[in-house]
């Protein structure tokens, strides 16, 4: 409980004591008004002050004004008990609201705690503690166990475990060692790390995330904007109706002025739009908090609303559905055995750091003697021409694609049966065989696609710059409906625009990419979702939603959180408006007292706030 909340609890407790005392002595003493007045002032002395201050700033028709006019009016007609009850219970409702907001903020604040306070900078062999903003690219920093990683960098010495929970929602520590990257915002758990920084603090992962979170509240959902506009129009109208209720009936119908003024005051109490103005934004805030706890960052509550209506999800292939790490999936020798063909390919690709070459060397799995490699010629767009030593003799190897084989007039008589990136080998013009390199599907993808279909997503689409037949192979394996291949970034935007035209009315389209090469299409979709946002500046900049790890199933979590949040918002709107309209009618007709008005305002607000807190309670379905 905050210091402010503790003070409010004490105030309300004192007010309640005076209130109960006044009720006890009311029938036996004419001085009961004194404890009633004390109870009123202890509970709500600040409400009239706020009303006056807001009027000075041009904000006349707010809840402070309504509560002040209603309670002073009740006191004026001799209903001291009701006036104190209104103020006391109104403040109880505000206390509930404050507690709920703080609870909703807690998950966001946990994320904000990733902000480092200092960095241990090494200058001329001397270590000093400095502000992270003072550290330059290429500087060396020391990170000890228990300290936050202040800037992005590369480990030059040491190994450790990092807690990345605040960034990714993943509770298991990540093991890191020399040569690996570390990102700011994670916490060093064990060993001492010496890190060379690769980014300034303003460009670091932690700074980008904090900026994203801080700006999230500025992008409101349609429902939030509706409530804001509704309150601006609604409040002046109900004040006008209350005035008419106090003045017209005594003039035209008859009855005491006090009776109609009492009804008008009750009308003002129940008409206060607190339940909507507080609970609807709080519901969205809770949804954003629940998402952040699961490593999902959203740039505004409007994207919660959009995710709840997903109809079409479009995926990039490489780096999103697949890992982007190539592996040898088939070896098809024509002369010799599988291991011999792999050995020749590994020798020829020894000097290359291309992902395909790396996958071949990994599949070979043995040390290579550099003395067995002679001249190597890179043939741009085709492959390599290499001299390699085999069984005491030098061989002229050509390793590459179909174009290279055609250029060397090599006849490919036994092509590989599995589709993928194919590496052909030839000795001179003699065909030796083929090695197929395939990207690997992320382990989490099948569950993600199944979950999206269970959530009612009508269409799953893949866009890829790879060959369409390669994309089709992955799509068929995963059960994706449509595949479009050989696409440049501009082609992807064009294709997404076509898909936007085909989606169901009132529904939305999300594009899921790696956030680096897909910035244009991420921006064009209704919702741009970036995968693997950890360490990716482009992901944070271009996307509307950032999944802070490499789990596509988090998209299902985001969708479920969004739908739960929107359901709570709709419940609160219908409940609050329905109860208020009913009580307003009963009060106006004289069938309900100010006690009913208190329930219509404070009771409805508290129930709506408690309902809004449920948005924080999302748990992934097993």
C-alpha angles and dihedrals in degrees: 000000000000124000089250091053092049091053090050092050090052091049092050092046091053090045091050091051092053090044094053091044091053092050090050095052097034095098095044106038136048088210094071088108090072097064088038090056091044090051090050093050095045091049101042116008089124095054097072088043091054091046092054092045092050092048088055088055093049096258101122108151104055132123092268090058092047093049092046096049093043096049096042088049090051090050090049092056092046099258095129094150093056092044092055091044091052093051094042095049092041089057090047087055090049089051090052089049093050091049092049093049091050091049091049090049093051095080090047090048090052086059091046089054088074087079106111119225097203147359128223100231122192112215120176090341093308121112119219135171111242141165110274088238089066094060116100130206109277095025120132120239131183120222117193128196111287094022126116118245100249101194139014114265151130123274110243097174136012139025131241149146119267127208106219096167094118090055103038107016087237112136097197115091119243118233114225134181143173114320096020126116124248125198128215117255097044120109124237108231108180130357131045112259128204107203133187108214119235100182140037115248092253089057097041125114093250093052092049092049094047091050090050093051094045092052096044095090092057092069106071129193120241090254091056092048089048092054091049092051091041092055092049092054099032099052098056089046094054091046088054091048090050090053091050090047090054096046113028103051095053089050100044106020103028132226131122121312089227092058094052093042088053090051090048091052090049088048090055092049095053093040093063105119094214095121091060100033092052106030100046097055088039090056091054091044089052090051091052089048093050090050093050091052087059095048095261117128120195124191094217146349089259087074091054087057092047094048091053089063100045113154103160130031118194119196133199108222111216113062093005111054091014130041096240087234113119125219133184105256100173139016115197112183121187096184119031128356135304096265093050092053091049090049092053092048092048091051092049093047095042097114096042125098094190112131090243092052091048091052091052092051090047091051091050088053099190135104115265123220107225090207088071090065121081128174115350122196122193110220104201112231092002113059136253139314110210138174111220132179114234125170092345095309134094119240130198105227128191113195120179149074136325091277091059091050091049091049091052090044091239116163113222103209100165110037118189115270097219118077118234139092103329124207112199122202127204136170102217101312094334112108113228103178144274139274119206118213118197135182113238123239116239111256091231097053101086091053090047094052092045090050093050092052090048088053089057101259103163101200134031115192134183124208119188141167087215124093112293092236090055090049091048091054091057093041094052090049091052100037097246114164104217134024129192117185141183090043127158118206090265091050090053091055090050091050093049090051089055091049090049088058092054100048120109118270113272092013130112139226125222126198117205117200143145091264096233109079095016101063096119094051093041087057094046098053122086086245122017112203118193119202124212093016091169105112094357113117092184090055093056093043101045106033131078092208124032122201102205096210137032099270112118089189087074085077087066089050090051091050093048092048089049093050093046090050094048090048090054091047092052092046092052094047094049094042096046097045093042096051094042094050091049094049092043090056093046092048092048091051092046096247095115132051132214088271089065088047089055090055091045089057113024097025093050091045094052093047091047091048093049088049090050091055088064088075088073093055100076116143124184112252112245 
